[in-house]
């Protein structure tokens, strides 16, 4: 279909033009156009491209090719070539430097597109995405997210009802479609009146009604089929009173294409059949090498195909089948033996040609392998896999390694390569995020290693998949590591050090306390062998093993060692972990200045790395800080951005950790309880027994204490058994402490007080990217007050208040004021004025921040007709502050010295715990509402 044939696509074209206008205004995005073969996707995109150029926008086009012989990133290589010459154009064909990550390469492409858009706009079209390799689709996902606020419109075309060339690509494209800036546009069948309009335009006259009836019935609104049918109908036999004999017309679009091919000279059709082996696009020299024909003779045949509108001459050198269905029909006409011989010739020609694609050579050799043998195909496929791995196209490299494994039965003596191929497949699959496939390949390789008595294979299989915790795979990884250690012995210190680290990192924290001892052995072994990878693994294992708060200073030192390792090796990953571990420790220690400095360095590093999972962690840390500071709207927005990146990057724990975050947000702000409760209930149903304490805490925050009490009675006897070396220990125990007080469980409260007392100088946190529960002294103050030790309670709460202010947490400052007020009101003799001051401070903070659950507790704690914490004179001054008067104006109004007015304002700020006159005004206004 040409632009002139775009009958029935006016709405779709208008929708695309609106998106183009949005892009010109800086609101870019992605539109995925889905439709069956012949629906007019490409014609629609060409029409949009013409309109874009008329509006001054640049246009770049990339097409995917059918089959397994396409190099990774092919459509993007074409797009970048379209944009040359240009500044800092990214290169996807060259191997990436060792110190560069895939996402840095992706970011370079994004920057190239952003620069190319300039002041106008850029339209990027990717055709036939159902044939795209997964790496190309990952790059599309990255650009769609990164360019959502730029002058770039991405348009992807694909067939939604047909199998994808690469199995993993379909899932990736679905993920692309879930991006916030992505929209899907489906091209359906033409309506009957639209078929009539298309027929009239194609024939240049009004078509006969009986012809239209046949076309409508058989073509089912497919534009390409309609046009092919009309071409055939013009030459079909007629009978009186009928425009066409229905029995003489094809029943499918492929049959229609076949009929049109039947009109060609047999020699032309033969040449096109042979060319179909090369794919949808082919060059004249390659076709000459394939057919042994002369260029002049071939050009004569191709000219006939061009005249029949079956082939398009792109530049006199390169030709393209006008529609992929033409190529598919021709390829299907070839007998299998002839097709395999042609593939073998194509491989020879490509290998000899300058710049021949290793992927294409490997593909043709694989197709010829049943006829010619698999040795050359295996070597070429391994070479293509190695090249894709060097290009950081991990999914495509994994595909090539799978193909290589499939060739082994065809090559005598090649089974010895299977373990190595499996391990390479596992490494590439793991880097692409396909953890399950990576682990299956590791297990198969390990089985082969055991059978062959090759301990190195088993050892390598045990250390490919890393960083997996709280997963069903963790126990399997640990078991394989232990098995490999037994088989390996002491002859290979590097592998042994890596295995010790993997074994320590995968120990179940709930099953025993051997992690510190095992990780210490791993660290000593890594230091002895001097291998940087083994040392990094050992540092990770050691950090994991020392989660108990008693070891926080050692964890801080481990973070510093990771930073040094990163500097010494030039690797970003140890540096990133070093910053992350130090942020965890500084937050636990309540050292805000150091935490902020570490966060700044971490932010700079993540900006350079471009790795999604590190971006996820950074956003999580910022979200948790916003939550800790009471910036609830910012916290929620940051957490939502983090969740989107975590899902996109394949982080298996992103959704769960987001639930943890939203739970804390709900408890502090009162927002989102229904969704949080549903999520927590689902986790508790499948999770560990003591997780019920989490649900009880959520219920208490909603005021549903009776239901929470039943849960508490169930789990209270087991609280003492929660393993101290589990990373959630301090979070779980402080939650249990509040529940014990709420449900008058004195024995458990006393137990938890004694367990938590050694951590009085710490904050409740499992990591910097998880929400904080405030200072431990807040919990200790609650426990001591409940247990009757009023002096200890006041000391703890005073320390908690100082810690909240030092670390900048108004929400936990407000909670501490409330708990202090409750302790002072129970003092013997009671301190009603002190209690009232703290209640007022708690209320002022809670109202400013919007802490509904805390306001409910404050209301319950306030006596009826409560007295103000301010003196009558201070009340007068506060009222005038509310009215916007300055100190000088207040002094004149109340007939006092200006310095006296200033002192009154200072006293009010101190009593209420405020830092500005605006907060006094807001507080006094709320008091007026309450009095009213």
N, C-alpha and C positions, 0 to 999 in steps of 0.2 A: 504493500500500500504506500502511496505517496501522500504528501500533505493534502493534495487536492482530493484524495479519496477518503478523507477523514469524516466520512458520514457517520453520524451517531456518536461521535466522540467529542462533541462540542462542550458538554458539561465537564468532562474529564480534562480537556485542554484548558478550559477556563479555571478549573481548580488548580492546575499546575501553574498557570500564569499568576494566580493570586499568591501562590507560594513563592514564585519568582519575585514578585513585587515585595513580599515580606523580606526576602533575602536582600534585595536592594536597599531596604531600610535597616539592615543589620539584624534581621531575625531569620537566620538561616535554618536549615533543617534537612530532613531526608524524606523523600517520598518513594515508597516501594510500590511499583506498578505490577500487578499480578494479572496474568491472563493466559489462556491456552495458546498453543502454537497457532499463529495466523490471526490472533485477535487484534493485532495492530499496535502492539506495544512500541516497537521500534519506530514505526511511522509517527506515532504520537510524540515520541521523544524528539524526533527530527523536527516536527512542527514546532515544538517548544523551543528547540535550539535556534530555529530561524527567528522566532519572535525575540528570543534573548539577544541575539546579535543585533537585531534592529534597534533594541533599546540600549545598545552600547555595552552589553555584558560579554565577557569572554566565555567560550565554550570549550570544554575538553571532553573527549569521548574515549572510553575503554571498553573492549568487548572480551568476554570469556569465550573460550573455544571448547567444543565438546571433546570428551575423551581424556585419557590419563597422560597425554603427552605434553600438556601445557606446563610451562614453568611457573613457579609460585609468583604471585603478585602480578600476573600478566596484564590485567586491565589497568592496574595502577601504573605499570611501566609505560603503557600507551598514553595514559593521562598525563604523566609527567613529561613525556616526550612532546605532547601537544603544547605544553606550557613553556617549552624552551624556545628561544633563550630567555632565561630569567634568573634572578638572584637566588643563590643558595638552593638550587634545585636538588631535592633528595635523590639518592641513587639506591634503588632497591635490588639491583642486579649484582652488585659487588658484595663479597663477603664482609660481614660487619667486624669491626675491630673487637678484640677480646674484652675490652673494658666498656663495651657499649651494649645496652639492653635493647630488646626488641621495641620497647615503648619509647625509647629515645629515637629510634629509627622512625616509628610511627609519628612522633611529634615533629620530626623534620619534614615529613610529608605534609602534616597539618600546616606547618609554617609556610611551606611552599604554596599551598592552596590559598592560605590567607593573604599572602603577598600578591599572588596572581589576581585575586579579586579586586585589589586596588580600591579606587573610589567608586567604581561602578558595581560590578557583581561578577560572580563566577558560577556557571552552570556546569556540573560534572555529571555525566551520564555513564552508568555501568550497565552494559547490556548482557543478557543471558546469565544472570547470577546463579541460576540453577546448575550451571557448569563451573562455578567458581571454586577455587581451592579455599579451604577453611582459613588460611592465613590472610587471603585477600578480604574475606568477610570480616575477620577480626580487625583489619585495618579500616574497613568501612564503619564498623561499630565505633572505633576510636574516633574517627573523623566526625561521625554524626554527633557524637557527644561533645567533642572539643569545639566544633564550629557552629554550635546552636545559636550563638550570639554574634555570628559574623556574616559577611555578605557572600555566603556560599550556599547554593542549593545543590544537594546531592539527589540524583534520581536513579534508582535501581530497578531494572526490569527482570522479571523472572516468570517461569511457568510454575504455578503453584500446585498443579495436579500430577506432575511427573516426577519420577525419581531423580534425585540429585546425583551428579557424577561422583561426589565424595560423600560417604555416609555421614560423616560428622558435620558436613556443611549445612544441612537442613536445620539442625538444632542451633547452629550459630546464627543463621539468618533469622530464625524466630527471635533470638535474643536481640538482634539488631532492631527488629521491628518494635521491641519494647522500649527503646530509647525515648526519652521525654520529647525529643524534637522530631520523632519519626511518625509518619502517617502512612497508611496503606490505601491504595487506590485500585480497585478491582475492575477489570474490563470484562463486562459480561457480553452476552449475545446481542446482536443488533435486533431491534424490533422489526416486525413485518414491514412497516412503512419505511424504515431505514434501509432495509434490504432492497426495496423498490427504488429508493432514491439512489443507492449505490449502483444498482443495475442500470438505471437511466444514465447516470454519469459515465459508466464504463462503456455502454453501447452507443452513446450519443443519440439515443432515441428512447421513446417510451417502450419498455419491453412488453411482450405479449403476456396476458394474464396466466396462460397455462405454463409458460416458461417460469414466471415468477412462482407459481405454485410448486413446481418441482424444485426450484432453487431454495425456496423457503423450507420445504420439507427436508431436503437432504443436507443442506448446509448448516442448519440450526443456528443461523445468525453469525457464523464465523466469517469475517470479511475476506480472508485469503481464499477460503473455499468458495465463497460466492464469486470472486473474480476468476478463479481457475475454472469454475463451472461455466461461467459465461463465455470464456474463451473457447471452451470445447463445444458449447451449445451452438456457437455461430457456424461451426463446420459439421454439426451433426445432421443425419438424414431427417427430412421432414415428411409429413404426409398432409394431405389437404385438411385445412381446418385446425391443424396443430402446429405450434411453433417448434416443438421438439418431441422426439420419442423418448419418454422417461427411461425405458429399458436400455437406451444407448448411452446414458450418462452415468458417471462413477458414483459409488455409494459413500466414499470417504475422501478426505482431502489428499491422502497419500495416493490413492488410486487416481485422483485427478492429476496430481503431479506426474505420476507414471504415464498417464495417457499423453500428456504434453511432451514428455521426454520421448515418447514413441514416434513423434513427428520428426525427430532429428535424423540426420544422416547416421547410419550405423557407426561409421568411424568416429564421428563427433561424440556419439553416446559412449563409445568404448573409452575414449580419452577422458570423458567426464567421470566414468566409473572408476578409472584408475586414479584420477585426481581426488576422488572422494576419500580415498585411503589417507590422504594427507590432512584431512580435516576441512573445515569450512573455508579457510584461507590457504592459498598455495602460491608459490612463485614459479615463474616460467622455467628458470634453470633447474629447480628441483623436479618439476614435472618432466623436463627433458631427461634428466638422469633416471627417473623412475620408468619412463616409457621407451627410452632409447630413441625417441623421435627428435627431429631437428627443430630448432626454435621456430623457423619459418613455417613449417608444416603445422606445428602445434598452434601457432598464432592464427592460422587460417581456421582451424577447428574451433579455437576459442572465440574468434570473431563471430562464428555462426552461433555459438552458445550465448554470446552477449546480445546478438540481434534477437534471439528468442527470449530474451529477458530471463534467462536461467542463471547467468553468471554476470558479475559486475567487474569491469576493468577498473582497478583502483588507481594504478599509476603506470600502466604499460609493462610493469614488472610483476606486480602482485595482483592476484585475482581472488574473487570471493563469490561463493554461491549466493545467488540472490536471496534465497531463503534456506534456512537450515533443513527444512523438510526435503528440499531438492537433493541436498547431499546425503541425507539419511536414506532416501529412496534408492539413489544410485548405489550406495554402499551395500544395501541389502540385496542388490542384484548380483553381487560378486559371489561365486562359489568359494567355499572356505579355503580350499587349497590355493586358488589363485590369489585370494585376499592375503594369505600368509606370505606368499612369494613377494607380493607387492610391498608388504610391510618390511620384509627383509631388505629389498632394494631401497626402500625409503630410508632405512636405518643406515645403510652404507652411504647413501648420498648425503644425508644430514651430517654424518660423522666426518665426511670429507669437506663439507662446506664451511667457509669461515663463519664463526659465530654460531655454529649449529647448537641447538639446545640439547643439553644432556638429558633433560626430561623427555624430549621428543624421541631421541635415539633410544632411550631405555624403553619407552612405550612401544615403539615399532618392533624392537627386538623381542619384547615379551609377547607381542601378538604373533610373531613368527616362530617362537620357541618350540611349539609342538612339531613344527616341520624341520627346523634347523638345529634344535638342541638349545639348552638353556644356559650354557656357560657364559656366552657373551652377554646375554640378557641379564644374568645375575651380576656380572661385573659392572655393566652400565647402570643397573638399578641402584647398586650400592654407591656408585659415583654420584648419581642424581640425589640420593638421600644425603650423602655427605655435603653436597653443595647446598641443598635446601637448609640443612642444619646450620651451615656457615652463614646463610642469609637470615637466620633466626626465624625461618618459616617452619616452626616446630611441627605443626599439624601435617604439613606436606612432607616433611622428612619422615614422620611416623608412617604416613601412607606408603612412601617408597620402601621403608623397611618391611612393612607388611607384605608388599609385593615381592620383595626379595625372599622372604620366608616362603612364600608360595612357590617360588621357582626351585627350591632345593630338591624336591623329588625328581626334577628333570635333569639334575647334574650329578653325575657319579662322584662320590667322595666328598660331597659338599656338606653333609650333615654336621661335620665338625664346626661349621660356621654358625649353626643355629643358636648356641648360647650367646655368642657375641652379638648376633643380629637382634635377639630378644632383648638383650640389655640396652642396645642402642635404641630400639623401639621404646623401651620403658623410659629411658631418659627423655626422649623427645615428647612422648605422651605426657609425662609428668610436667615438663616445662610448659606444655600447652594447657595444663589444667585437667587432663583426662586421668585422674588419679586411679580410678578403678582399672582402666586398661593397663596403666603402668604396672600396677600391682599384679595383675594376671600374668603379664610378661615376666615379671620378676620371679613369681612362683614357678612358672614353667622353666625358666633358666636355672633356678635353684634345683629343681628336680633333676634336670639334666646334669648339673654339676655333681650332685650326690651320686647319681648313677655312674658317672665317669670317675668319681673320686677326685674331682677338681675343686678343692676348697676355695680357690680364688673366685671362681664363678659364683659359688654360694655366698661368699663374703660381699662381692659386688652387688649381687641381687638384693642383699639385705640392706644396702645403704643408698639405693637409688631414691626411694620414696622417703622424704624427710619432713620434719615439722608437723607430723600428723598426731594430734592429741585429742582426747575425748572422742575417739572414733572407734568403730568396730575393727578397723585395720590396725589400731595401735597394738593390741595384744598379739596379732599375727606378726607384725614387724618385730616385736620383742622376741617372740619365740624363734623366728628365723635368725635374728642376731645371735641369740644364745647358741643355736644349732651351729651357726657358722664359726663362732668362737671355738667351739669344741673341735670342729673339723680342721680349723686353720692352724692351731698350735701357736708356737712362738716364732716361726720362721719368717713372718712377714709383718714387721712392726707397724708399718703404715696402715695396712688393712686392719690389723688388730686394734690399733688406736681408734679407727673409725667405728669399728664394731662395738667397742666398749662404750663409745659415746652414744651410738644409736641405742644400745641396750639400756643405758641409763636414762636416755630421753624418753623411752617408751615404757618405762616401768609404770604400773598402775598405782597412782598415789593412794588409792583406797585399799590396796592389797598388801601393803607392807611399807616399811620405812628404810629400805636398802638404798634408795636413790642417792643420798649424800655419799655413802661409801663407794658405790659403783661409779658415780660421776667423778669422784676424786681419783680413782684408779684410771679412768679414761683421760683425765687432764694430765696426770703424770705420764701416761703412755704417749699422749700427743706431744707433750713438751720434749720427751726423750727422742721421738722420731723426727721432729722438726717439720712435719708436713703441715702447711697452712690449713688445708681443708680439714685434716684431722683435728687440729687445734680449734678451729672454729666450731666444729661439731661438738667437741668436748666442752667448750665454753657454753654453748647452748644447753648441753645436758647439765652442766654444773649449775647454771642459772635456774633451770627448771627444778633441779633437786633442792635448791635452797629457798623455796618460797616462804618458809616460816619467817615471820618477822624478826626472829632473833638473828637472822643472817643478813639483814638488810645492808649492812656496811660491806659485807663480802660481795653481795650482788652489785653494789655500787662499784667496787673494784673490778669485778668481772666486766662491767660495762666499759670501764676505762681500758681494760686489756683488749676488748673488742675494737675500740677506737684505734688503739695502736696497731692492731693487726690490719685494720683497714688501711691505715696510712702506709704501713710497711709493704703491703701487697698491691696497693692501688685499687682494691676492690670496694665497691660501695656497700655490699650487703653486710659485712661485719660492722662497718661504720654505722649503718642504719640501726642495726640491732644494739650497738653500743649506746647510741642516743636513746633508743626506746627503753632499754633496761635502766639507764640513769634517770630518765623521767619517772619510771615506775618507783624507783627508790626515793627520789626527792619528794614525790607526792606522798609516799608513805611516811616520810620523815617530817612532812609539813614545811618544807623549805621552798617557799614560793619563788623567791628571787632566783635560786638555782634552777628550779623547774622551768621558769620562763626563759632563762638563758639557754637551757638545753633544747627547749621547744623551738626557739629561734634557729639554732643550728640544724636541728632536725628538719625544719621547714625548708631551709635553703637546700639541704641535701635531697629531699624528696622532690623539690622543684626541678632539680637536675636529673634525677633518676627516671622520672616519668612512669614509674611502676604503679599500676592500679592498686595493688594491695598495700603498698606503702602510702599511697594517697588516701586509701580507706582508713588506715591507722591514724594518719595525721588528722583527718576530719573527725574521727572518733575522739581523739584527745581534745581537739578544740570544742567539740560538742559537750564533752564531760566538763571542761572548764566553764563553758557558758552555763551549764546546769548548776555547777557548784557556786557560780556567782549570782544565780537567780535570773539570768537572761533566758527565760524559758522559751520565748519565740525563736531566738537565735539558736538555742540548743536543739530545738526540734528540727529546724531547717538544716542545720549541719548534720544531724543524725540521718535525716532522709537522704541527703546527698551522699553520705558515707554508705548507706545501705545500697543505693543504686550502683555505686562503684564496686562495692563488695560483691554484689550479685553478678555484675558484669565480669569481674575478675575471677569468678568461680570460688570465692571464699566460702567454704562449707559451713562456717560458724557465723556468718554475717547476720543471718536472720535471727538466730538465737540471741546474739549479743545485742541486736537492736531491740529485742523484747526486754532484755535486762534494762536497757537504757530507758525505754518507754515506761517500764515499771517504776523506776526511780522518779521519772518526770511526773507520773500520775500521783505518786505518794506525796511529792512536794507541792504540786500545783493543783491536783484534783482533776487533771485533764486526761481523758482517754481510758478511764477505768474499765468500761465494758470490753474493749478490744484487748486490753492488757490481761484482764482476768481470764478471758477465753484462751489466750495464748499460754498463760501460766498453768491453767488447768490441763491443757493438752500436754504440756511438758511434764507436769507432775504425774500424769497418768502413765507415762512411759519412763520417767526419770528415776533417780535414786530416791530411796524412802524419805530421807530428810529434806528433800526438796519441798515437801508439804509445808515447811516453815515459811517458804517464800509466799505460797498461796495464803497462808494465815496472815502474813504481814499485809498483803494487798487487801484482804477482807477487813482487817482492823482499820486500815486507812479509810475505808468506805463506811465505817461505823457498824459493820456486821460482825459484832463481837461474839455472838452466840455460835455462829457457824465456825468462826476462827477458833473458839475455845475447844470445840470438838477435835479439830485438827491438832491443836496443841497437846491435848491429853494423849493423843496417839503417839506423837513424836518425842515428847519430853523425856521419857526414860532413855532414849537413844542419843540425846544431845551430847552426853559425855563421850560417846564413842566416835564422834566426828574426828577423822585423822588430822592431827595438827600439821602434817606435811602436805595436806591438800591445799591448792592455791585459793580455794574459797573459804578456808577455815575462819579467818577473822571476820569475813562478811557474814557467814552463817552464824557464828557465835554471837555477834552483836545483835543480829536480828532475833536470835533466840532469847537474848537478854531482855530486850524490850517486850517480847511476848511473855516471858516469865513474870515480869513485873505486872503487865496488864492482867494476867490471869492468876495473880497471887500465888505463884509457885516459888515459895521462899527457898526451898532446898536447891532447886535448879538455879535460882538467882544467885545464891551464895557460891555455888560451884562456878558459875560463869564469871562472877566478880573476881574470884581467885585466879581463874585462867587468864583473864584479860588484864589484870593488874600489871604484869611485866611489860605490857605494850602501851602504857599510859602516855608515852611521848609520841605515839604513832597516829596515823590516820587510817580510817577504814577504807581500804581499796585493794582490789586484786591486781590492778594494773592501771596505768595512766589512761588507757583507752577504754576503761570501764568506769562507771559512775562511782563517786566517792560517797561514803556514808558519814563524812565529817570526822572530827577528832574522836579518838577512843575515849578520851576523858569525858565527853558528853555521855557516853554509855555508862562509864564508871560512876559518874555523878548520879545518874538515874538509879543504878543498882545500889549505891551506898545510901541514897536517900530512902529507898524502899526498905533496905535492911536496917534502918534506924541509926546509921552513922552520919548524923547531920554535919558535923565538922568536915569529915572526909568528903561528903557530897558537895559542900560549898567550895572546898579546895579544888576538887575535880572540875566543877562547873566554872569556877573562876578561870582555871587554866584553859578550859574549852573555849570560853568567851574570848580570851586573849588569842588563842590559836585561830579561831574563826576570823578575827579581825586581821591578824597577821597574814593569813593566807587569802583573805578577800572573799569570804563566803557569807553574805547577808542571810541566805536561807538557814544555814546551820547556826548562825548568830541568833536568829529569831527563835529557833527551837531551844537553844541554850537559855535564852532569856525566859522562855516559858518554864522550862524545867527548874531554873533558879527560883522563879516566883513560887513554884509549887513547894520547893524545899523551904523557902523562907516563911511561907504561910503555915508550915507544919512545925516550925522551930518552937521550942519552949523556952521563954515566952515567944510568941510569933512576932514577926516583923512585917506588919501589914503595909507600912509605907514602902519598905524595900520591895515587898512582893508586888505592890501596885506599880512601882516604877518599872520593874522588869516586865510586868504584864503589858504596860503601856508601850514599852520599847518593842516587845514581841509583836503587839498588834500593829504598830506603825510599820514595822518592816514587812509583816505578812500582808498588810493591805497594799503597800507599795508594790510588792512582788506578785501579788495575786495567789497567795498560798491558802487555798480554800480549806484543806484539811486542818492546817494549823489554826486558822481563824475559828473553826468549829471547836477545837480544843481550848482555845483562849476564851471563847464565849462561855464554855462550860466551867472554866476555872475562875472567871470573874464573879465577884459577889454582886448581888442585886444592888442597884443604886451605888455602884462603885464610886469611890472618891478619886479625884484627879491626883496625879503625882505632882502637879504643879501647885505652887502657892497661888492665892487669889491674884496677887500682883502679876505673877508670871502668866496666869491665865489671861489677864488683860493685855499683856505684851504680846502673847501668842495670837490673840484675836486681831491685833493691829498688824502683826506680821502677815496674817492671812489676808488682810485687806491691802497689802502691798506697801505699807509705810516703811520708810527708812528709819534708822536709829534716831536721826535728828528729828524726824517728824513725830516718832513715838514719844521722844523726850518732851517736845512741845505740847503734844496732846495730853500727856499725863503729868505735866509740870514737874519734870525731873531733869537732872543733868544728862547730857548725851552719853557720858561715860557710864552712868547708872543704867541707862537703857541698853547699852552695849553689853554690860555685865549680865543683865537679865536674859538677853538673847543667848549669851554663852551658856548660862546655867540651864536654860531650856534645852539647848542642843545636847549638853552633857547628860541631863536626866533622861532624855528620850533616846539617846544613842544615835543622834542624827548628825549629818555633816553639812547641811545647807538650810537656808531659810525656806526654800521651796518645800522641803520635807516637813518643816514645822507647819506651813500653810496647809499642806495636804492632810496632815494629822489632825489639825484643829477642825478642818472641814468635816472630817469623818466623825469627830466627836460631836459636832453640831447635828449631824444626821442621826447619830445614836440618841442624843438628847431629845430630838424631835420625835 
